[in-house]
Amino acid sequence: MMVKLFLCSYFAAVSSFTPQFVGGDLKGKKLAFIPTASLFEEYTDYVDEAKEAFENLGLNIEVLDVSSAPKDLIERTLQSCDLIYVSGGNTFYLLQELEKSGAKTIILEQVKGGKPYIGESAGSIILAPNTSYAKDMDEAEKAAPQLNSFEGLGLVDFYPLPHYKSFPFEEVTEKMLVKYAKLGLKPITNQQALFVNGNQTTLIEVKQ
């Protein structure tokens, strides 16, 4: 399985690495922009900031809310796009809606086929083998009452830990790192990005 993943905590801070990640000019390419995870959150400025960052890179953005879009639109958009972006927000609401809509299966097919995937916060966590560790960070039961399993997409063999040492998540992420050390968590600050290309993982950090 050859995958190409860009995992981060806060995309707007590391968006300049996108051309390096993709490996070429982004102008005119089509991005499937999935903001669904943010719909359960009160604070969502990061979604607009990510969208602006993608626009500045010259991408054509097609917003795709998998909780409300028709299944044929979801399938058509995910199959025809050049890149997939999944925003931050509530991990479990996102996972629930990906499963209900069938988007989870399509994303897996597309990414395993080599399509670049960019995940921000919750969009990174869902790639783990199992997402239950994120219950310390995100509300689960109220956000996703119809979620039958915490199984993630399993596109990585580790457990992303977004917002490590970043406000206002310093305390909870430190506790998670200790609590779930045996899982093999990989902490990511808001100024870092993990590039996963096949079996090779590279951590990139913004220089202040």
Backbone as ProteinMPNN parsed JSONL, in Angstrom:
{"seq_chain_A": "MMVKLFLCSYFAAVSSFTPQFVGGDLKGKKLAFIPTASLFEEYTDYVDEAKEAFENLGLNIEVLDVSSAPKDLIERTLQSCDLIYVSGGNTFYLLQELEKSGAKTIILEQVKGGKPYIGESAGSIILAPNTSYAKDMDEAEKAAPQLNSFEGLGLVDFYPLPHYKSFPFEEVTEKMLVKYAKLGLKPITNQQALFVNGNQTTLIEVKQ", "coords_chain_A": {"N_chain_A": [[0.851, -1.202, 0.0], [0.777, 2.069, -1.021], [0.791, 5.097, 0.35], [0.112, 8.632, 0.624], [0.391, 11.031, 2.794], [-0.434, 13.978, 4.633], [-0.229, 15.11, 7.671], [-1.431, 17.121, 10.28], [-1.764, 19.604, 12.935], [-2.761, 22.177, 12.772], [-3.603, 23.504, 9.953], [-3.31, 25.995, 8.571], [-0.989, 27.096, 9.573], [1.033, 25.586, 8.525], [0.716, 25.395, 5.832], [2.354, 26.182, 3.748], [3.991, 24.078, 3.144], [2.668, 22.446, 1.433], [3.01, 22.326, -1.496], [5.517, 21.04, -1.57], [4.845, 18.639, -0.378], [2.964, 17.553, -2.186], [4.475, 17.57, -4.464], [4.751, 19.235, -6.705], [3.328, 21.819, -8.866], [0.416, 23.413, -7.677], [-1.594, 24.899, -8.764], [-4.772, 25.217, -10.17], [-5.468, 22.624, -9.613], [-7.853, 20.272, -8.264], [-9.439, 20.312, -5.145], [-10.953, 18.311, -2.733], [-12.727, 19.442, -0.142], [-13.349, 18.809, 3.053], [-15.292, 19.756, 5.627], [-16.65, 18.62, 7.704], [-16.156, 17.64, 10.368], [-16.016, 19.929, 11.897], [-18.577, 20.803, 12.336], [-19.737, 20.129, 14.714], [-18.589, 21.745, 16.538], [-18.083, 24.83, 18.38], [-16.145, 26.822, 17.948], [-14.762, 27.639, 14.916], [-12.956, 28.92, 13.284], [-10.589, 27.999, 12.182], [-11.295, 26.502, 10.012], [-12.098, 28.293, 7.984], [-9.664, 29.583, 7.754], [-8.023, 27.568, 6.79], [-9.244, 27.128, 4.33], [-8.782, 29.577, 3.062], [-5.992, 29.465, 2.933], [-5.617, 27.334, 1.141], [-6.795, 28.447, -1.125], [-4.991, 30.497, -1.63], [-2.9, 29.004, -2.507], [-3.658, 28.37, -4.991], [-5.493, 26.389, -5.562], [-8.479, 24.771, -6.753], [-11.364, 24.728, -4.985], [-13.659, 22.411, -3.752], [-16.201, 22.271, -1.658], [-17.223, 19.774, 0.538], [-19.527, 18.489, 2.463], [-19.896, 15.711, 4.172], [-21.939, 14.887, 5.783], [-24.307, 15.784, 4.795], [-24.337, 15.817, 2.012], [-25.469, 14.314, -1.064], [-25.065, 10.812, -1.805], [-24.128, 10.183, -4.382], [-22.894, 12.546, -5.141], [-20.856, 12.729, -3.254], [-19.313, 10.481, -3.925], [-18.613, 11.1, -6.601], [-17.183, 13.507, -6.288], [-15.009, 12.8, -4.6], [-13.738, 10.926, -6.164], [-12.992, 12.334, -8.43], [-11.369, 14.428, -7.632], [-8.1, 15.962, -7.065], [-6.746, 16.108, -4.689], [-7.422, 15.358, -1.233], [-8.833, 16.931, 1.541], [-9.353, 16.93, 5.024], [-10.927, 18.459, 7.632], [-10.271, 19.802, 10.994], [-11.979, 19.323, 14.185], [-14.626, 17.614, 15.746], [-13.626, 14.426, 16.377], [-15.153, 12.053, 16.562], [-17.739, 12.612, 15.676], [-17.079, 13.182, 13.059], [-16.06, 10.663, 12.198], [-18.368, 9.092, 12.485], [-20.072, 10.268, 10.54], [-18.614, 9.882, 8.213], [-18.742, 7.124, 7.999], [-21.535, 6.642, 7.885], [-22.217, 7.907, 5.49], [-20.795, 6.574, 3.589], [-18.466, 7.606, 2.702], [-16.103, 6.992, 3.958], [-15.207, 4.5, 2.981], [-14.746, 5.17, 0.3], [-12.768, 7.163, 0.498], [-10.699, 5.641, 1.596], [-10.19, 3.894, -0.562], [-9.344, 5.706, -2.533], [-7.098, 6.968, -1.367], [-5.4, 4.818, -0.822], [-4.867, 4.241, -3.398], [-3.081, 6.15, -4.068], [-3.787, 8.845, -3.996], [-3.199, 12.091, -2.732], [-3.632, 12.968, 0.697], [-4.737, 15.266, 3.078], [-4.831, 15.877, 6.431], [-6.221, 17.583, 9.127], [-5.884, 17.921, 12.546], [-8.599, 16.421, 13.888], [-8.949, 15.257, 11.425], [-6.538, 14.053, 11.101], [-6.38, 12.267, 13.25], [-8.339, 10.319, 12.692], [-7.101, 8.574, 10.975], [-5.719, 6.708, 12.387], [-5.295, 3.317, 13.721], [-7.271, 2.865, 15.628], [-9.591, 5.04, 17.192], [-10.287, 5.56, 19.802], [-8.623, 6.548, 21.798], [-8.732, 9.27, 21.563], [-10.861, 10.146, 23.01], [-10.268, 11.447, 25.323], [-9.798, 13.954, 24.485], [-11.858, 14.779, 22.759], [-15.447, 15.014, 22.794], [-17.423, 12.121, 22.785], [-19.794, 10.345, 23.047], [-22.093, 12.095, 23.031], [-21.597, 13.522, 20.725], [-21.51, 11.638, 18.714], [-23.758, 9.6, 18.615], [-24.588, 7.503, 17.029], [-22.393, 6.106, 16.282], [-20.829, 3.096, 15.763], [-18.412, 1.863, 16.123], [-15.051, 2.469, 17.171], [-13.062, 2.144, 15.427], [-10.539, 3.281, 13.304], [-9.455, 4.654, 10.089], [-7.127, 3.362, 9.633], [-4.861, 3.939, 8.101], [-2.392, 4.628, 8.939], [0.117, 3.248, 11.131], [0.39, 4.205, 13.621], [-0.514, 6.54, 16.273], [-1.771, 9.574, 15.851], [-1.221, 12.598, 17.646], [-2.524, 15.468, 17.864], [-1.89, 19.01, 18.423], [-0.054, 19.008, 20.488], [1.546, 20.406, 23.248], [0.423, 22.824, 22.6], [-1.621, 25.69, 22.941], [-5.141, 25.522, 23.533], [-4.464, 23.028, 24.594], [-2.42, 21.949, 26.089], [-2.305, 20.616, 28.633], [-4.091, 18.37, 28.462], [-3.048, 16.94, 26.261], [-0.514, 16.265, 27.158], [-1.146, 14.545, 29.263], [-2.397, 12.545, 27.779], [-0.267, 11.61, 26.273], [1.294, 10.348, 28.184], [-0.54, 8.493, 29.223], [-1.21, 6.883, 27.046], [1.156, 5.835, 26.112], [2.081, 3.304, 25.327], [0.765, 2.824, 22.978], [2.064, 4.115, 20.957], [1.969, 6.876, 20.298], [2.235, 9.78, 18.212], [3.245, 12.861, 18.743], [2.164, 16.078, 17.6], [2.826, 19.425, 17.144], [1.233, 22.676, 16.744], [2.769, 23.893, 14.849], [3.926, 21.997, 13.301], [4.254, 19.353, 10.878], [3.442, 16.105, 9.741], [4.732, 14.131, 7.273], [3.761, 11.39, 5.463], [4.936, 9.022, 3.425], [4.387, 6.263, 1.803], [6.076, 3.886, 3.564], [7.645, 5.634, 4.906], [8.087, 8.16, 7.283], [8.137, 11.595, 7.899], [8.92, 14.298, 9.954], [8.174, 17.67, 9.884], [9.016, 20.987, 10.705], [7.917, 24.308, 11.27], [10.045, 27.055, 10.961], [10.574, 29.556, 13.221]], "CA_chain_A": [[0.0, 0.0, 0.0], [1.535, 3.306, -1.101], [-0.048, 6.227, 0.724], [0.767, 9.941, 0.655], [-0.399, 11.712, 3.809], [0.062, 15.204, 5.255], [-0.981, 15.172, 8.921], [-1.055, 18.317, 11.025], [-2.68, 20.077, 13.964], [-3.333, 23.459, 12.364], [-3.121, 23.558, 8.582], [-2.943, 27.339, 8.127], [0.377, 27.391, 10.002], [2.011, 24.763, 7.791], [0.215, 25.239, 4.462], [3.418, 26.44, 2.77], [4.645, 22.819, 2.81], [1.799, 21.648, 0.566], [3.642, 21.991, -2.783], [6.569, 20.051, -1.314], [4.161, 17.376, -0.103], [2.361, 17.037, -3.416], [5.551, 17.355, -5.413], [4.538, 19.964, -7.955], [2.486, 23.005, -8.855], [-0.952, 23.122, -7.251], [-2.552, 25.783, -9.421], [-5.753, 24.569, -11.025], [-5.845, 21.285, -9.144], [-9.125, 20.239, -7.543], [-9.365, 19.839, -3.766], [-12.187, 17.983, -1.998], [-12.554, 20.109, 1.152], [-14.365, 18.214, 3.927], [-15.307, 20.481, 6.898], [-17.704, 17.991, 8.511], [-15.802, 17.516, 11.788], [-16.188, 21.223, 12.576], [-19.995, 21.123, 12.511], [-20.117, 19.887, 16.106], [-17.789, 22.649, 17.355], [-18.46, 26.24, 18.419], [-15.073, 27.597, 17.327], [-14.459, 27.019, 13.62], [-12.162, 29.839, 12.458], [-9.533, 27.25, 11.508], [-11.81, 26.001, 8.737], [-11.974, 29.404, 7.033], [-8.239, 29.848, 7.559], [-7.518, 26.517, 5.903], [-9.788, 27.383, 2.992], [-8.035, 30.71, 2.509], [-4.639, 28.996, 2.626], [-5.697, 26.545, -0.089], [-7.065, 29.38, -2.219], [-3.736, 31.197, -1.9], [-2.029, 28.059, -3.208], [-4.164, 28.241, -6.357], [-6.345, 25.205, -5.723], [-9.923, 24.906, -6.93], [-11.913, 24.075, -3.805], [-15.04, 21.935, -3.763], [-16.577, 21.948, -0.289], [-18.014, 18.54, 0.563], [-19.96, 18.091, 3.803], [-20.373, 14.339, 3.984], [-23.127, 14.642, 6.604], [-25.517, 16.237, 4.108], [-24.239, 15.673, 0.559], [-25.963, 13.052, -1.628], [-23.999, 9.821, -1.961], [-23.527, 10.246, -5.711], [-22.011, 13.708, -5.153], [-19.686, 12.354, -2.46], [-18.505, 9.558, -4.727], [-18.093, 11.802, -7.774], [-16.195, 14.503, -5.861], [-13.813, 12.144, -4.076], [-13.052, 10.207, -7.242], [-12.499, 13.249, -9.462], [-10.467, 15.443, -7.089], [-6.671, 15.663, -7.083], [-6.334, 15.995, -3.298], [-8.498, 15.323, -0.245], [-8.532, 17.584, 2.826], [-10.364, 16.717, 6.064], [-10.656, 19.478, 8.655], [-10.374, 19.481, 12.406], [-13.297, 19.382, 14.802], [-14.876, 16.466, 16.611], [-13.175, 13.181, 15.748], [-16.158, 10.991, 16.55], [-18.795, 13.036, 14.754], [-16.515, 12.995, 11.722], [-16.013, 9.234, 11.885], [-19.753, 8.65, 12.334], [-20.629, 10.735, 9.266], [-17.878, 9.216, 7.134], [-19.266, 5.767, 7.889], [-22.94, 6.697, 7.454], [-22.317, 8.374, 4.107], [-20.02, 5.727, 2.689], [-17.262, 8.329, 2.297], [-14.934, 6.317, 4.542], [-14.756, 3.478, 2.033], [-14.229, 5.815, -0.917], [-11.499, 7.8, 0.855], [-9.707, 4.571, 1.71], [-9.856, 3.425, -1.902], [-8.621, 6.747, -3.249], [-5.791, 7.212, -0.747], [-4.582, 3.632, -1.074], [-4.488, 4.309, -4.805], [-2.039, 7.159, -4.245], [-4.264, 10.234, -3.958], [-2.729, 12.784, -1.53], [-4.613, 13.243, 1.74], [-4.308, 16.232, 4.085], [-5.708, 15.81, 7.594], [-5.955, 18.565, 10.188], [-6.416, 17.567, 13.866], [-9.464, 15.244, 13.787], [-8.68, 14.66, 10.123], [-5.349, 13.213, 11.278], [-6.666, 11.211, 14.229], [-9.154, 9.243, 12.123], [-6.281, 7.652, 10.199], [-5.136, 5.726, 13.303], [-5.999, 2.031, 13.734], [-8.44, 3.009, 16.49], [-9.657, 6.444, 17.612], [-10.829, 5.681, 21.158], [-7.72, 7.334, 22.636], [-9.079, 10.686, 21.425], [-11.984, 10.475, 23.893], [-9.771, 12.386, 26.327], [-9.734, 15.271, 23.861], [-13.129, 15.088, 22.105], [-16.687, 14.393, 23.251], [-17.74, 10.986, 21.912], [-21.169, 9.835, 23.096], [-23.067, 13.104, 22.59], [-21.288, 13.948, 19.362], [-21.699, 10.563, 17.73], [-24.556, 8.538, 19.235], [-24.801, 6.411, 16.085], [-21.112, 5.497, 15.945], [-20.834, 1.718, 16.25], [-17.058, 1.382, 16.366], [-14.012, 3.499, 17.188], [-12.046, 1.77, 14.453], [-10.2, 4.341, 12.367], [-9.217, 4.229, 8.722], [-5.989, 2.458, 9.656], [-3.892, 4.256, 7.057], [-1.085, 4.695, 9.597], [0.223, 2.241, 12.185], [0.626, 4.918, 14.864], [-1.666, 7.298, 16.761], [-1.456, 11.004, 15.835], [-1.644, 13.389, 18.8], [-2.443, 16.879, 17.467], [-1.893, 20.134, 19.374], [0.836, 18.757, 21.619], [2.184, 21.621, 23.779], [-0.185, 23.991, 21.959], [-2.791, 26.22, 23.64], [-5.324, 25.283, 24.97], [-4.442, 21.568, 24.748], [-1.157, 21.516, 26.697], [-2.477, 19.671, 29.74], [-4.73, 17.121, 28.044], [-2.177, 16.172, 25.383], [0.562, 15.716, 27.977], [-1.732, 13.403, 29.951], [-2.617, 11.494, 26.784], [1.023, 11.052, 25.891], [1.695, 9.429, 29.257], [-1.553, 7.448, 29.373], [-1.258, 5.986, 25.889], [2.527, 5.679, 25.613], [2.266, 1.99, 24.707], [0.151, 2.808, 21.648], [2.97, 4.693, 19.966], [1.479, 8.182, 19.861], [3.194, 10.693, 17.59], [2.784, 14.215, 19.03], [2.349, 17.102, 16.572], [2.449, 20.764, 17.602], [0.536, 23.441, 15.713], [3.737, 24.356, 13.859], [4.579, 20.836, 12.719], [3.496, 18.5, 9.967], [3.986, 14.771, 9.474], [4.553, 13.627, 5.922], [3.868, 9.93, 5.381], [5.031, 8.567, 2.042], [4.611, 4.834, 1.903], [6.471, 3.497, 4.923], [8.557, 6.642, 5.445], [7.416, 9.267, 7.957], [9.038, 12.716, 8.123], [8.366, 15.414, 10.731], [8.651, 18.966, 9.404], [8.643, 22.035, 11.66], [8.06, 25.695, 10.819], [11.09, 27.818, 11.635], [10.056, 30.859, 13.651]], "C_chain_A": [[0.883, 1.248, 0.0], [0.601, 4.479, -0.81], [0.789, 7.49, 0.787], [-0.083, 10.841, 1.549], [0.324, 12.929, 4.368], [-0.798, 15.392, 6.506], [-0.502, 16.352, 9.745], [-2.103, 18.643, 12.08], [-3.47, 21.284, 13.47], [-2.799, 23.779, 10.97], [-2.631, 24.936, 8.167], [-1.492, 27.673, 8.475], [1.429, 26.666, 9.176], [1.633, 24.583, 6.321], [1.299, 25.425, 3.411], [4.148, 25.16, 2.36], [3.846, 21.991, 1.802], [2.417, 21.343, -0.798], [4.743, 20.945, -2.641], [5.964, 18.676, -1.092], [3.626, 16.747, -1.387], [3.428, 16.734, -4.461], [5.344, 18.043, -6.742], [3.628, 21.155, -7.77], [1.046, 22.62, -8.529], [-2.008, 23.906, -8.025], [-3.463, 25.007, -10.365], [-6.161, 23.179, -10.599], [-7.099, 21.367, -8.28], [-8.952, 19.602, -6.166], [-10.755, 19.537, -3.225], [-11.971, 18.437, -0.557], [-13.687, 19.655, 2.075], [-14.322, 18.867, 5.311], [-16.186, 19.829, 7.961], [-17.397, 17.936, 9.995], [-16.089, 18.79, 12.567], [-17.64, 21.539, 12.906], [-20.472, 20.91, 13.938], [-19.428, 20.86, 17.057], [-18.335, 24.079, 17.322], [-17.422, 27.099, 17.706], [-14.648, 26.913, 16.039], [-13.617, 27.921, 12.718], [-11.101, 29.105, 11.654], [-9.986, 26.7, 10.161], [-11.674, 27.075, 7.663], [-10.508, 29.706, 6.733], [-7.609, 28.806, 6.644], [-7.988, 26.758, 4.47], [-9.046, 28.523, 2.311], [-6.624, 30.293, 2.104], [-4.625, 28.187, 1.329], [-5.943, 27.446, -1.299], [-5.798, 30.125, -2.618], [-2.736, 30.314, -2.632], [-2.51, 27.792, -4.639], [-5.054, 27.05, -6.614], [-7.799, 25.587, -5.977], [-10.6, 24.077, -5.849], [-13.368, 23.665, -4.03], [-15.381, 21.471, -2.349], [-17.526, 20.763, -0.302], [-18.327, 18.178, 2.009], [-20.592, 16.711, 3.689], [-21.592, 14.018, 4.836], [-24.417, 15.014, 5.882], [-25.492, 16.028, 2.601], [-24.816, 14.334, 0.095], [-24.798, 12.1, -1.895], [-23.341, 9.885, -3.33], [-22.575, 11.434, -5.832], [-20.725, 13.413, -4.383], [-18.747, 11.484, -3.288], [-17.84, 10.279, -5.892], [-16.973, 12.78, -7.384], [-14.901, 13.853, -5.407], [-13.038, 11.413, -5.17], [-12.407, 11.159, -8.246], [-11.483, 14.266, -8.943], [-9.004, 14.99, -7.195], [-6.112, 15.472, -5.677], [-7.573, 15.956, -2.421], [-8.013, 16.008, 1.025], [-9.683, 17.322, 3.782], [-10.005, 17.598, 7.253], [-10.647, 18.92, 10.068], [-11.797, 19.651, 12.904], [-13.46, 18.204, 15.739], [-14.576, 15.164, 15.864], [-14.305, 12.183, 15.56], [-17.363, 11.344, 15.693], [-18.324, 12.828, 13.317], [-16.545, 11.526, 11.319], [-17.411, 8.675, 11.66], [-20.297, 9.014, 10.954], [-19.894, 10.139, 8.068], [-18.42, 7.807, 6.91], [-20.696, 5.764, 7.346], [-23.059, 7.022, 5.97], [-21.64, 7.459, 3.1], [-18.722, 6.374, 2.244], [-15.999, 7.652, 2.827], [-14.353, 5.305, 3.57], [-14.125, 4.108, 0.801], [-12.891, 6.482, -0.645], [-10.394, 6.754, 0.958], [-9.25, 4.09, 0.334], [-8.974, 4.433, -2.631], [-7.212, 6.948, -2.684], [-4.864, 6.014, -0.935], [-4.126, 3.577, -2.525], [-3.486, 5.402, -5.11], [-2.491, 8.602, -4.201], [-3.81, 10.904, -2.66], [-3.878, 13.152, -0.592], [-3.995, 14.214, 2.739], [-5.31, 16.194, 5.228], [-5.273, 16.797, 8.657], [-6.645, 18.111, 11.473], [-7.279, 16.299, 13.775], [-9.25, 14.505, 12.468], [-7.421, 13.825, 10.109], [-5.645, 12.018, 12.169], [-7.409, 10.039, 13.602], [-8.347, 8.243, 11.306], [-5.642, 6.568, 11.055], [-5.898, 4.398, 13.22], [-7.286, 2.081, 14.551], [-8.425, 4.423, 17.064], [-10.076, 6.629, 19.064], [-9.93, 6.505, 22.077], [-8.06, 8.824, 22.609], [-10.266, 11.093, 22.295], [-11.553, 11.407, 25.016], [-9.751, 13.813, 25.797], [-11.092, 15.71, 23.314], [-14.299, 14.362, 22.771], [-17.062, 13.287, 22.265], [-19.235, 10.662, 21.891], [-22.195, 10.853, 22.579], [-22.855, 13.494, 21.135], [-21.659, 12.893, 18.33], [-22.479, 9.397, 18.319], [-24.784, 7.337, 18.327], [-23.499, 5.727, 15.659], [-21.025, 4.111, 16.575], [-19.453, 1.199, 16.616], [-16.093, 2.552, 16.347], [-12.883, 3.168, 16.219], [-11.813, 2.911, 13.466], [-9.983, 3.802, 10.965], [-7.991, 3.322, 8.614], [-4.962, 2.709, 8.573], [-2.49, 4.491, 7.61], [-1.073, 3.657, 10.718], [0.575, 2.875, 13.531], [-0.606, 5.754, 15.198], [-1.313, 8.782, 16.827], [-2.022, 11.714, 17.069], [-1.486, 14.866, 18.459], [-2.405, 17.823, 18.673], [-1.023, 19.907, 20.602], [1.587, 20.047, 21.977], [1.623, 22.899, 23.162], [-1.445, 24.408, 22.711], [-4.061, 25.917, 22.848], [-5.258, 23.787, 25.335], [-3.206, 21.04, 25.484], [-1.365, 20.41, 27.731], [-3.041, 18.333, 29.271], [-3.811, 16.294, 27.151], [-0.999, 15.565, 26.145], [0.073, 14.473, 28.721], [-1.947, 12.239, 28.994], [-1.316, 10.824, 26.396], [1.512, 10.035, 26.916], [0.757, 8.22, 29.308], [-1.486, 6.413, 28.253], [0.124, 5.745, 25.279], [2.721, 4.367, 24.871], [1.668, 1.907, 23.302], [1.129, 3.258, 20.571], [2.42, 5.987, 19.403], [2.598, 8.988, 19.216], [2.673, 12.11, 17.789], [3.102, 15.172, 17.881], [1.941, 18.446, 17.163], [1.75, 21.488, 16.452], [1.462, 23.917, 14.603], [4.474, 23.197, 13.19], [3.646, 20.097, 11.768], [4.214, 17.168, 9.836], [3.691, 14.419, 8.019], [4.732, 12.117, 5.963], [3.834, 9.548, 3.908], [5.383, 7.092, 2.045], [4.928, 4.467, 3.339], [7.386, 4.514, 5.587], [7.773, 7.818, 6.034], [8.442, 10.35, 8.281], [8.32, 13.818, 8.877], [9.006, 16.699, 10.251], [8.149, 20.045, 10.353], [8.886, 23.41, 11.061], [9.15, 26.372, 11.639], [10.572, 29.209, 11.961], [11.095, 31.963, 13.36]], "O_chain_A": [[1.658, 1.453, 0.934], [-0.267, 4.811, -1.618], [2.005, 7.442, 0.976], [-1.126, 11.346, 1.136], [1.541, 12.913, 4.552], [-1.96, 15.789, 6.411], [0.702, 16.561, 9.893], [-3.179, 18.046, 12.119], [-4.671, 21.405, 13.71], [-1.678, 24.266, 10.825], [-1.621, 25.037, 7.47], [-0.84, 28.438, 7.764], [2.586, 27.085, 9.132], [2.175, 23.711, 5.643], [1.189, 24.894, 2.306], [4.847, 25.145, 1.347], [4.311, 20.938, 1.365], [2.359, 20.193, -1.234], [4.885, 20.068, -3.492], [6.498, 17.67, -1.558], [3.816, 15.556, -1.635], [3.314, 15.784, -5.235], [5.713, 17.509, -7.788], [3.206, 21.464, -6.656], [0.526, 21.629, -9.04], [-3.196, 23.595, -7.94], [-3.009, 24.255, -11.227], [-7.098, 22.608, -11.158], [-7.373, 22.388, -7.651], [-8.398, 18.51, -6.032], [-11.636, 20.396, -3.251], [-11.136, 17.884, 0.158], [-14.837, 20.06, 1.906], [-13.42, 18.575, 6.097], [-16.439, 20.427, 9.008], [-18.29, 18.162, 10.812], [-16.373, 18.738, 13.763], [-17.906, 22.457, 13.682], [-21.504, 21.454, 14.333], [-19.661, 20.806, 18.265], [-18.972, 24.484, 16.35], [-17.775, 28.002, 16.947], [-14.227, 25.757, 16.051], [-13.572, 27.706, 11.507], [-10.747, 29.539, 10.558], [-9.167, 26.46, 9.274], [-11.193, 26.803, 6.563], [-10.152, 30.042, 5.604], [-6.757, 29.132, 5.818], [-7.22, 26.61, 3.52], [-8.722, 28.444, 1.126], [-6.12, 30.713, 1.063], [-3.719, 28.342, 0.51], [-5.37, 27.233, -2.368], [-5.556, 30.358, -3.802], [-1.83, 30.814, -3.299], [-1.856, 27.08, -5.401], [-5.344, 26.73, -7.767], [-8.284, 26.601, -5.475], [-10.43, 22.859, -5.801], [-14.197, 24.475, -4.446], [-14.918, 20.424, -1.897], [-18.505, 20.74, -1.048], [-17.48, 17.618, 2.705], [-21.698, 16.568, 3.167], [-22.221, 12.979, 4.637], [-25.501, 14.611, 6.303], [-26.547, 16.062, 1.968], [-24.669, 13.327, 0.788], [-23.682, 12.536, -2.178], [-22.135, 9.669, -3.446], [-21.569, 11.355, -6.537], [-19.637, 13.801, -4.808], [-17.541, 11.725, -3.342], [-16.649, 10.097, -6.145], [-15.949, 12.868, -8.062], [-13.816, 14.297, -5.782], [-11.814, 11.3, -5.098], [-11.385, 10.826, -8.846], [-10.8, 14.906, -9.743], [-8.712, 13.81, -7.387], [-5.125, 14.76, -5.489], [-8.635, 16.45, -2.8], [-6.928, 15.714, 1.528], [-10.849, 17.469, 3.414], [-8.912, 17.492, 7.809], [-10.963, 17.755, 10.31], [-12.694, 20.061, 12.167], [-12.523, 17.839, 16.449], [-15.201, 14.855, 14.851], [-14.403, 11.54, 14.515], [-17.947, 10.47, 15.052], [-19.079, 12.357, 12.466], [-17.0, 11.185, 10.227], [-17.621, 7.876, 10.748], [-20.905, 8.184, 10.279], [-20.499, 9.918, 7.018], [-18.542, 7.354, 5.772], [-21.027, 4.98, 6.456], [-23.913, 6.469, 5.277], [-21.885, 7.558, 1.897], [-17.955, 5.772, 1.494], [-14.941, 7.736, 2.203], [-13.14, 5.261, 3.362], [-13.096, 3.64, 0.313], [-11.974, 6.385, -1.459], [-9.286, 6.962, 0.464], [-8.056, 3.902, 0.101], [-7.984, 4.066, -3.264], [-6.249, 7.083, -3.439], [-3.67, 6.185, -1.181], [-3.12, 2.944, -2.843], [-3.079, 5.576, -6.258], [-1.669, 9.506, -4.352], [-4.014, 10.34, -1.584], [-4.944, 13.587, -1.027], [-2.869, 14.013, 3.194], [-6.498, 16.448, 5.028], [-4.104, 16.843, 9.04], [-7.863, 17.935, 11.488], [-6.738, 15.207, 13.601], [-9.358, 13.281, 12.406], [-7.235, 12.986, 9.227], [-5.219, 10.898, 11.887], [-7.14, 8.886, 13.94], [-8.853, 7.171, 10.974], [-5.083, 5.61, 10.522], [-7.017, 4.356, 12.708], [-8.271, 1.424, 14.214], [-7.36, 4.947, 17.389], [-10.209, 7.767, 19.515], [-10.417, 7.102, 23.037], [-7.713, 9.556, 23.536], [-10.64, 12.266, 22.315], [-12.392, 12.091, 25.602], [-9.693, 14.768, 26.571], [-11.439, 16.888, 23.396], [-14.154, 13.237, 23.25], [-17.024, 13.492, 21.052], [-19.866, 10.702, 20.835], [-23.066, 10.506, 21.78], [-23.81, 13.762, 20.406], [-22.07, 13.214, 17.215], [-21.923, 8.314, 18.504], [-25.139, 6.261, 18.808], [-23.505, 4.869, 14.777], [-21.136, 3.975, 17.793], [-19.33, 0.208, 17.337], [-16.285, 3.513, 15.602], [-11.859, 3.85, 16.202], [-12.753, 3.438, 12.87], [-10.285, 2.643, 10.68], [-7.831, 2.6, 7.629], [-4.258, 1.785, 8.164], [-1.519, 4.549, 6.856], [-2.128, 3.239, 11.197], [1.001, 2.189, 14.46], [-1.617, 5.689, 14.499], [-0.63, 9.21, 17.756], [-3.155, 11.461, 17.48], [-0.44, 15.457, 18.728], [-2.826, 17.477, 19.777], [-1.227, 20.541, 21.637], [2.184, 20.691, 21.114], [2.275, 23.942, 23.196], [-2.252, 23.555, 23.08], [-4.066, 26.04, 21.623], [-5.92, 23.344, 26.274], [-2.966, 19.833, 25.506], [-0.678, 19.389, 27.703], [-2.526, 17.278, 29.641], [-3.789, 15.068, 27.265], [-0.54, 14.473, 25.811], [0.783, 13.47, 28.801], [-1.71, 11.084, 29.348], [-1.268, 9.608, 26.21], [2.071, 8.997, 26.562], [1.202, 7.078, 29.42], [-1.682, 5.219, 28.483], [0.248, 5.483, 24.082], [3.455, 4.321, 23.883], [2.024, 1.021, 22.526], [1.037, 2.836, 19.419], [2.399, 6.187, 18.188], [3.759, 8.895, 19.617], [1.756, 12.53, 17.084], [4.166, 15.092, 17.267], [0.815, 18.588, 17.639], [1.683, 20.979, 15.333], [0.996, 24.305, 13.531], [5.527, 23.395, 12.584], [2.423, 20.206, 11.85], [5.444, 17.112, 9.823], [2.535, 14.412, 7.594], [5.75, 11.624, 6.45], [2.822, 9.731, 3.231], [6.536, 6.717, 2.263], [4.123, 4.716, 4.236], [7.854, 4.293, 6.704], [6.91, 8.396, 5.373], [9.488, 10.067, 8.866], [7.228, 14.23, 8.484], [10.231, 16.814, 10.212], [6.988, 20.023, 10.76], [9.914, 23.656, 10.431], [9.171, 26.269, 12.865], [10.177, 29.954, 11.064], [10.849, 33.134, 13.649]]}, "name": "protein", "num_of_chains": 1, "seq": "MMVKLFLCSYFAAVSSFTPQFVGGDLKGKKLAFIPTASLFEEYTDYVDEAKEAFENLGLNIEVLDVSSAPKDLIERTLQSCDLIYVSGGNTFYLLQELEKSGAKTIILEQVKGGKPYIGESAGSIILAPNTSYAKDMDEAEKAAPQLNSFEGLGLVDFYPLPHYKSFPFEEVTEKMLVKYAKLGLKPITNQQALFVNGNQTTLIEVKQ"}
